[in-house]
Amino acid sequence: MSEKVRVAVIGAGLMGHGIAQAFAQAGHPVMLTDANIDVLNSAPGCIERNLVEMGLPVASALRNISVQADFAAAVERADLIVEAVSERLDLKQTLFANFVAMAPAHAILASNTSVIPISEIASNLSRADRGRVLGTHWWNPPHLIPLVEVIRTVDTYDEMFDSTYLIIKSIGKLPVKVNVDLPGVEAGVCDARTIDTVVKNSFGRRLSVLGPMENADLVGLELIRDVHKILFPHLSRAQSPSVLLEHLLSKGETGVGTGKGLFKWSEDSIEEVRSKLANHLIACTQAVSHHGENNE
């Protein structure tokens, strides 16, 4: 996608300024706003630090970002609005009502929520405006983690869902389509390949250096509590093995030993996975050893 997309990012904190950076790096003009003026004013410095750490040019990306304290001015010409504020349903619903009132009628309205169903965020809007609403769930840190989940509701217009997917892909991210708007995992939402793609390209990338407890403190325990309140009621409480596993085993599909399980396996594909894992772990071991030598 070569044409420029005018992006407005609402919320300049941990996620917002990284999302703004990703679009700006790809050459898109970004309006970044936040109700907290201190957070807003600190965002360019955070983005500059990120770019320096990545060894990327600073000036060209920062030229594409405008810090705007006036909410209406930030969204009035936007083609795509990405909301990245606190995980509070009432706040998000108010913001999306304001997007409808203040942004162009063609603008795509996206939420970065981790767990709140997109349909609930859009529930107070008209049917026509609900069609413009979808989710773009980025992973922390958004300027470094490639995966972005693009989430539709039953009301989301096909053209806006597909356009968002292509925009995210065009900036060098790895978008995956989530066709069912559910908090948690339900049968039929996605296949085994998609699950592995999501894990490998999101939190899987950081687990070897950032554990879940460290991450909780980094993002803030208030956010973790809010996520738990929404997500935990939907988590499986099954006390017996997965029905899917029982079904596969009943057919004799046990995994690599039989050439089929959750995936189909050939000798070449088995060796490819084993080799990739070994090479990755060797590289990690060498990197740790090299780091230790440098510190001696």
Steps between C-alpha positions, in 0.01 A plus 500: 500500500687806371252779580533685828246429771428774753515328838382630836620316812303569817715440804874573500605265778674163494312367197388819326835659426636165371201461266549857379867424438419193290278699265741796488796277414302378198445858383143560613409833666394445861310719744574389857284623787451429871288654773809503723716783368814372676465158335437668165802728525728212598396283203742642236792438733388140555470447126844651441651263757332203333635595159853548634486157667387350169776676307246678278487860375329726752418818311301345214265312733451790741415729208194283438367537856305800623428528873151647539340588834167586337304176459271633226794630298673163532216304339333748265691386187584142596461201269579256781459559874669265747381525861764393756368618837428323830301176503177667612187429300327827591801707392531319169129530426518875561803534275339308214189715522730801470677345201167469322413860578836656414678280244429462127221257410747277312740460793570149630456487879732251670558401862822353638315336788651176626182337627186716475275371219500749214123460465454629856713806428281576196169400658371857549563602138260483208507193277674695224771625735548159662605384154805727521622355830754219535793397717871532430667330793870584509746334739739675734737644390305575180796644309690169542239222515384418143160348570177705483163329540234657278165421661157536342152495647181379336440862397845590362496587131703255289678780314615669819616170652698413187639853460626503858668163450679632190604824669652311793678263263633788291688651796698181550289338772355150499120531519273204569125507444279420798154440362318442829481773766539300822697559823707185533526194278201316358488203266491612140652845556825402326702195401814351653728680254357840589537434873868417456552802275349726766706355785831493309466856374358667812576419864710198395767738370557654840453207741867399515596843635175630651297273725127548560550643849757754378266594217216553748704757689621666179152558358353584842303284741188715457486394135561136592211513749268655241592229249439227758155636581397476136685186389486258793123430485546375142798270559442127476450317828501157338607217731545238229725479193414703190221359284715579197787289636268209570359525147844496337624214716190294419610521136855396585639845425757536778737760349835459325508127579209435265557793265187679612365668811406864526716537185603273215865392526756372252858398576614829345262716704594319822870556433436865407331571834763314702783675316339843537455445875858379546648790304289749693605361838866484394485865390340597833769310692777665301346843549481448877860373510621794293314743727664339805847531347444868428406561862809332644 
